[in-house]
Amino acid sequence: MEWMGLGLLVMVAMGIVFTGLPALLVLLTVSVCGAAIGVASGTIPFALLSALPGRLINLFENDLLQALPLYVLMGVLLDRMPIADALYRAGLAILPRGPAAAPVSGMMLGALIGPMSGSVGASVLAMTRIVAPRLSASGIPAPTRFAVVAVASTLGVVIPPSLVLILLGDAMLSAHTMAVTASGRADRVINTQDVFHGALVPAAIMLVFCLLVAWRAGRNIQIESSSQQKTTLTGAQAILAGISVLSLVTLLGGIAAGQFYAVEAAAMGATVLLVTGIVFGHLRLKALDEILRDTMAVTGALFALLLAATTLTLVLRTFGTDRLIGNWITSIPGNDIVVMTVVLAAIGICAFVLDAFEIIFVVIPIVVPPLLVRVADARWVAVLILLTLQISFLLPPLGYALMMVRGNFKENISFSALARAFSPFLLAQWVVLAIVLCAPQLVHIGEKAADTSRTPLVPLSDQEINRRFEQMMPKLPEPD
């Protein structure tokens, strides 16, 4: 019945694509159907399902999840307060006058608010509401506007600190623990701080490339001066933008230097935004009530998604699907780069129908543990997954961010025009992915010597790897 789990994964993909139902409902429905089939066929003992409550309790006892509602609160505050508008106007004020200023300022805004907005979908909504009308008022053509908004909305996937990096760091910790147990290596298990540090240099390279492409795209646009709308920056907006940038940079710098942990940084950022909103008069009692309600709703949705995904992964493990996939990955011929390329391609395909959170909760726990058995560098694996997710969200015609932006834009844009607008950004992203794939040392820049110390690795045969990985998996009880 190992193949039954693969059928359940296909059902999840089809349910999300063709029904339009929330992902958590699809995951729970498929999990219940899979468990019922397993119990009816005798493959899954009914008593084994009693492990689910304890599994969920252990999951929600994770201290790192305390950061999740705080980051959601930061994203809601950034969306409700006029901070994003002030940041965009400040960007236009400091950039040289010209058609390139608007797309570059929009890209910079995406880099600032993307890590705090919560998800790619939330970033798309914020960027469409704030940046797209201003790009249009500046005379930027629709395809370029479309590309800038979509690309800027995905920057939060790779730029720390973000919800995606926090949750991926937690998933990588669990996956790396399983891989170290299976392989017998003496590696230091990766944590969220390692993922943050590893992503810094690739994210900086990605941001520089995206800004250069946005500048070049704007330079090539012929805009009549009469069609450009003058944007002014008031003193209050300048102060608000300065406080926001200082807070975000302090947050990022503190995490990068190891001075703040995820929960501490999120609490500090949310407090600064709340105090700033109250002092500037943007947060009245009614607005605060709406902000807290939205924060609770989004946080509840994320926790519900995590619960549903954990239920599905338990059902898949009872079918033995994780062992089947693990055997496939550990038996891939070739070196680390070949194995990584194959697995990244599979994750990229999943990103056509799943959001980043769904991939982290559903796909990573199944695919990454056997991958880390073959590939020892967990930092490198985590950063490559982030870059792959960002690229996949923009690949036409089914890229998640692409579809979200198309749904929010009112103009009908031809596919050829979109392809021309997106191709420079996609090329830049592929170049960064190739650089990191071929130069793993980029994710270890600034890593402490104590973090890299480990005992010498002893090469293992494929048979030994498979044997240890099977020993790591939970065993089903014998039927009566």
C-alpha positions in Angstrom: 0.0 0.0 0.0 3.0 2.3 -0.3 1.7 3.6 -3.6 -1.6 4.5 -1.9 0.1 7.5 -0.3 1.2 8.8 -3.7 -2.4 8.6 -4.7 -3.4 10.7 -1.7 -0.8 13.3 -2.7 -2.3 13.4 -6.2 -5.8 13.8 -4.7 -4.5 16.8 -2.6 -3.1 18.5 -5.7 -6.3 17.9 -7.7 -8.5 19.1 -4.8 -6.6 22.3 -4.4 -6.5 23.1 -8.1 -10.0 22.0 -9.2 -12.2 22.6 -6.2 -11.0 26.0 -5.0 -11.5 24.9 -1.4 -9.1 26.0 1.4 -6.0 23.8 1.5 -6.6 22.7 5.1 -10.1 21.3 4.2 -8.6 19.4 1.2 -5.8 18.0 3.4 -8.1 16.9 6.2 -10.6 15.4 3.8 -7.9 13.4 2.0 -6.4 12.4 5.3 -9.7 11.0 6.6 -10.3 9.2 3.3 -6.8 7.7 3.4 -7.1 6.6 7.0 -10.6 5.0 6.3 -9.2 3.1 3.3 -6.2 2.0 5.3 -8.3 0.8 8.3 -10.9 -0.9 6.0 -8.2 -2.8 4.1 -6.3 -3.8 7.2 -3.2 -1.9 6.2 -3.5 0.5 9.1 -4.4 -0.7 12.6 -7.1 1.5 14.1 -5.1 1.8 17.3 -2.3 3.4 15.4 -4.4 6.5 14.7 -4.5 7.1 18.4 -1.0 8.5 18.1 -2.4 11.6 16.3 -3.4 13.6 19.4 0.0 13.2 21.1 1.7 14.1 17.8 -0.3 17.3 17.5 0.3 18.2 21.2 4.0 17.8 20.7 3.9 19.8 17.6 2.2 22.8 19.2 4.5 22.7 22.2 7.3 24.0 19.9 8.4 27.4 21.3 9.3 28.6 17.8 5.7 28.7 16.8 5.2 31.6 19.3 6.8 33.8 16.7 4.1 33.0 14.1 1.3 35.2 15.4 3.8 38.0 16.1 5.0 38.0 12.5 1.4 37.9 11.3 0.6 40.9 13.4 3.6 42.7 11.8 2.3 41.9 8.4 -1.3 43.1 9.2 0.1 46.4 10.7 2.2 47.0 7.6 -0.8 46.5 5.5 -3.3 48.6 7.5 -1.0 51.5 8.4 0.3 54.0 5.7 3.9 52.6 6.2 4.1 51.0 2.8 3.0 54.2 1.1 5.5 56.2 3.0 8.3 53.8 2.2 7.4 53.9 -1.5 7.4 57.7 -1.6 10.7 57.8 0.3 12.2 55.4 -2.3 11.1 57.7 -5.1 12.5 60.7 -3.2 16.0 59.3 -2.8 16.2 57.8 -6.3 17.2 59.8 -9.4 14.2 61.2 -11.3 13.3 59.1 -14.3 11.1 56.2 -15.4 13.3 53.7 -13.6 12.6 55.2 -10.2 9.1 53.7 -9.9 9.8 50.0 -10.6 13.0 50.2 -8.5 11.1 51.7 -5.6 8.4 49.1 -5.9 11.0 46.3 -5.8 12.6 47.9 -2.7 9.2 48.0 -1.0 8.7 44.4 -1.7 12.0 43.5 -0.1 11.1 45.5 3.0 7.5 44.3 3.6 7.7 40.9 2.0 9.4 39.2 4.9 6.8 40.5 7.3 3.6 40.0 5.2 3.2 36.4 6.1 2.9 34.7 2.7 3.3 35.2 -1.1 -0.5 35.7 -1.4 -0.5 38.4 1.3 2.4 40.1 -0.4 0.7 40.0 -3.7 -2.4 41.7 -2.3 -0.4 44.4 -0.5 1.8 45.1 -3.6 -1.2 45.1 -5.9 -3.0 47.6 -3.7 -0.1 49.9 -3.0 2.4 49.7 -5.8 0.4 48.8 -8.9 -1.7 52.0 -9.0 1.3 54.2 -8.5 3.3 52.4 -11.3 0.3 52.9 -13.5 0.2 56.6 -12.6 3.9 56.9 -13.4 3.2 55.6 -17.0 4.7 52.1 -16.5 3.2 49.6 -19.1 1.0 46.8 -17.8 3.4 43.9 -18.5 6.2 45.6 -16.5 3.9 46.5 -13.7 2.7 42.9 -13.6 6.3 41.6 -13.5 7.5 44.1 -10.8 4.6 43.3 -8.5 4.9 39.5 -8.9 8.7 39.4 -8.4 8.6 41.9 -5.5 5.9 39.8 -3.8 8.2 36.7 -3.8 11.2 38.4 -2.3 9.9 37.6 1.2 10.5 33.9 0.5 14.3 34.3 0.5 14.9 37.5 2.6 15.1 36.9 6.3 13.5 37.2 8.7 10.2 35.8 7.4 7.6 33.4 8.3 8.7 31.1 5.4 12.2 31.0 6.8 11.1 30.4 10.3 8.8 27.5 9.5 11.3 26.0 7.0 14.0 26.3 9.7 11.8 24.3 12.1 11.0 21.7 9.4 14.7 21.4 8.5 15.6 20.8 12.2 13.2 17.9 12.3 14.3 16.5 8.9 18.0 16.9 9.8 17.5 15.1 13.1 16.0 12.2 11.3 18.7 12.1 8.7 21.5 12.2 11.2 19.9 9.4 13.1 19.6 7.4 9.9 23.1 8.0 8.6 25.0 7.8 11.9 26.9 11.0 11.2 28.0 13.3 14.0 26.7 16.5 12.3 25.5 19.4 14.4 21.8 19.6 13.7 20.7 22.7 11.8 18.4 25.3 13.4 16.4 28.4 12.3 19.4 30.7 13.0 21.4 28.6 10.5 18.8 29.0 7.8 18.7 32.8 8.4 22.5 33.1 8.2 22.7 30.8 5.2 20.1 32.8 3.2 21.7 36.2 3.8 24.3 36.2 1.0 22.1 34.5 -1.7 19.2 36.8 -0.8 21.4 39.8 -1.1 22.6 38.7 -4.5 19.1 38.0 -5.6 17.9 41.4 -4.4 20.7 43.2 -6.2 19.9 41.4 -9.5 16.2 42.1 -9.2 16.9 45.8 -8.6 19.2 46.0 -11.6 16.7 44.3 -13.8 13.9 46.6 -12.6 16.2 49.6 -13.2 17.0 48.4 -16.7 13.3 47.7 -17.5 12.4 51.2 -16.4 15.3 52.7 -18.4 14.0 51.1 -21.6 10.5 52.5 -21.2 9.6 55.6 -23.2 7.3 57.7 -21.0 5.9 61.1 -21.8 6.5 63.6 -19.1 2.8 64.5 -19.1 1.8 60.9 -18.1 4.0 60.9 -15.0 2.4 61.7 -11.8 4.5 63.7 -9.3 4.8 62.0 -5.9 5.6 64.1 -2.9 7.0 63.0 0.4 5.7 64.9 3.5 7.8 65.4 6.6 5.5 63.0 8.6 5.9 60.4 5.9 9.6 60.8 5.9 9.8 60.3 9.7 7.5 57.2 9.5 9.5 55.7 6.7 12.8 56.3 8.6 11.5 54.7 11.7 10.2 51.7 9.8 13.4 51.2 7.8 15.5 51.5 11.0 13.3 49.0 12.8 13.4 46.5 10.0 17.1 46.8 9.4 17.8 46.5 13.2 15.6 43.4 13.2 17.5 41.8 10.3 20.9 42.8 11.6 20.2 41.5 15.1 19.1 38.1 13.7 22.0 38.0 11.3 24.4 38.7 14.2 22.8 36.1 16.4 21.7 38.7 19.0 18.0 38.1 18.5 16.0 34.9 18.2 13.0 34.6 16.0 10.4 35.1 18.9 12.4 38.0 20.4 12.8 39.7 17.0 9.1 39.3 16.1 8.0 40.7 19.5 10.3 43.7 19.2 9.1 44.4 15.6 5.5 44.1 16.4 5.9 46.4 19.5 7.7 49.1 17.5 5.0 49.1 14.8 2.2 49.3 17.4 3.8 52.1 19.2 4.6 54.0 16.0 1.0 53.6 14.8 -0.4 54.9 18.1 2.0 57.8 18.3 1.2 58.9 14.7 -2.5 58.5 15.2 -3.0 55.7 12.7 -4.3 53.1 15.2 -7.6 54.0 16.9 -9.6 51.6 19.0 -11.7 50.4 16.1 -8.6 49.9 13.9 -6.9 48.0 16.6 -9.9 45.7 17.0 -9.9 44.9 13.3 -6.1 44.4 13.2 -6.3 41.9 16.1 -9.2 40.1 14.5 -7.3 39.7 11.3 -4.2 38.6 13.1 -6.2 35.9 14.9 -7.9 34.8 11.7 -4.6 34.4 9.8 -2.8 32.8 12.7 -5.7 30.3 13.2 -5.6 29.5 9.5 -1.9 28.8 9.6 -2.1 26.6 12.7 -5.1 24.8 11.1 -3.0 24.2 8.0 -0.2 22.9 10.1 -2.6 20.5 11.9 -4.1 19.2 8.7 -0.6 18.7 7.1 0.6 16.8 10.2 -2.4 14.5 10.0 -1.7 13.8 6.3 2.0 13.1 6.9 1.0 10.6 9.7 -1.3 8.8 7.3 1.4 8.7 4.6 3.9 7.3 7.1 1.5 4.5 8.1 1.2 3.5 4.5 5.0 3.5 4.2 5.0 6.1 1.4 7.8 8.0 3.1 10.0 4.9 2.9 9.1 4.5 -0.7 10.1 8.1 -1.5 13.2 7.8 0.7 14.4 4.8 -1.2 14.0 6.6 -4.5 16.0 9.6 -3.3 18.8 7.6 -1.6 19.2 5.5 -4.7 19.5 8.4 -7.2 22.9 8.0 -9.0 25.4 10.8 -9.1 26.9 13.4 -6.8 25.3 15.9 -4.5 24.5 18.4 -7.2 22.7 15.7 -9.3 20.6 14.6 -6.3 19.8 18.2 -5.4 18.7 19.0 -8.9 16.3 16.1 -9.0 14.7 16.9 -5.7 14.5 20.6 -6.4 12.7 19.9 -9.7 10.2 17.8 -7.7 9.7 20.6 -5.2 9.4 23.2 -8.0 6.6 21.1 -9.6 4.8 21.0 -6.2 5.0 24.8 -6.0 2.8 25.1 -9.1 -0.2 24.1 -6.9 0.9 24.6 -3.3 1.8 27.7 -1.4 5.1 27.9 0.5 3.5 27.0 3.8 1.8 23.9 2.3 5.1 22.8 0.8 6.9 23.2 4.1 4.2 21.4 6.1 3.4 18.5 3.6 6.3 18.0 1.2 9.4 18.9 3.2 8.8 16.3 6.0 8.6 13.5 3.4 11.3 14.5 0.9 14.0 16.3 2.9 15.0 13.6 5.5 16.2 11.1 2.9 17.8 13.9 0.9 19.8 14.9 3.9 20.9 11.3 4.2 22.5 11.7 0.8 23.5 15.4 1.1 25.2 16.3 4.4 25.1 20.1 4.0 21.7 21.0 5.5 22.3 24.8 5.2 22.9 24.4 1.5 19.8 22.3 1.0 17.6 24.8 2.9 18.7 27.8 0.9 18.4 25.9 -2.4 14.8 25.0 -1.4 14.0 28.7 -0.8 15.4 29.8 -4.1 13.5 27.0 -5.9 10.3 28.1 -4.3 10.7 31.7 -5.4 11.4 30.7 -8.9 8.5 28.2 -9.1 6.1 30.9 -7.9 6.9 32.9 -11.0 7.2 30.3 -13.7 4.4 30.6 -16.3 1.7 29.6 -16.8 0.9 28.1 -13.3 3.3 29.9 -11.0 1.4 30.8 -7.7 2.4 34.4 -7.6 1.8 34.8 -11.3 -1.7 33.5 -11.0 -2.4 35.6 -7.9 -1.3 38.8 -9.7 -3.2 38.0 -12.8 -6.4 37.5 -10.7 -5.9 41.0 -9.1 -5.0 42.9 -12.3 -7.9 44.1 -14.4 -6.0 44.4 -17.7 -5.8 41.5 -20.2 -2.2 41.0 -21.0 -1.0 38.7 -23.7 1.2 35.8 -22.8 4.0 36.9 -25.1 4.1 40.4 -23.5 4.2 38.8 -20.0 7.0 36.4 -21.2 9.1 39.4 -22.4 8.6 41.3 -19.1 9.3 38.3 -16.9 12.3 36.7 -18.8 15.0 39.1 -17.4 13.8 38.5 -13.8 13.6 34.7 -14.3 17.0 34.7 -15.9 18.5 36.5 -12.9 16.8 34.0 -10.5 18.1 31.0 -12.4 21.6 32.5 -12.3 21.5 32.9 -8.5 20.2 29.4 -8.2 23.0 28.0 -10.4 25.6 30.0 -8.4 24.5 28.7 -5.1 24.1 25.1 -6.5 27.7 25.1 -7.8 29.2 27.1 -4.9 27.8 25.8 -1.6 30.4 27.8 0.4 28.2 30.9 -0.2 25.7 29.8 2.4 28.5 29.4 5.0 30.0 32.9 4.8 30.4 34.2 8.3 29.7 30.8 9.9 31.4 30.3 13.2 34.2 27.7 13.3 32.4 26.0 16.2 29.3 25.5 14.0 31.3 23.8 11.3 33.2 21.4 13.5 32.2 17.8 13.0 33.9 14.5 13.0 35.2 13.1 9.7 32.5 11.6 7.6 32.7 8.0 6.7 31.2 7.2 3.2 28.3 4.8 3.4 27.0 2.4 0.8 23.5 2.9 -0.7 22.4 -0.4 1.0 23.6 0.8 4.4 21.9 4.2 3.9 18.6 2.5 3.0 18.9 0.1 5.9 19.5 2.9 8.5 16.7 5.0 7.0 14.2 2.1 7.3 15.3 1.6 10.9 14.5 5.2 11.6 10.9 4.9 10.4 8.2 4.0 12.8 7.2 0.3 12.7 3.5 -0.8 12.4 2.3 -3.1 15.1 1.8 -6.7 14.1 -1.9 -7.6 13.4 -3.7 -9.8 15.9 
